[in-house]
Amino acid sequence: MKRNVRLYNILFPMWMFWLWPTPVWLIILPANFVIDSLVLLAAMKWKRIADWKNAWRKSIVKVWLLGFLSD
């Protein structure tokens, strides 16, 4: 039996930005950045990337922004 697993935005759905005022954004955006960083670092460790610091610096902003665009 094959399971379908779907992962959505763990922290905050994008459509909620329209319902809540701006101060909530100041909490949610950095928290989402931290979660994306942890996932990216775990993937780099799993793939055994030697220069992970440089690779993280080059890709985290793209990953973070594309995460919001995909939501």
Secondary structure as GFF3:
##gff-version 3
##sequence-region A 1 71
A	DSSP	three_ten_helix	14	18	.	.	.	ID=ss1
A	DSSP	alpha_helix	22	46	.	.	.	ID=ss2
A	DSSP	alpha_helix	52	70	.	.	.	ID=ss3
###
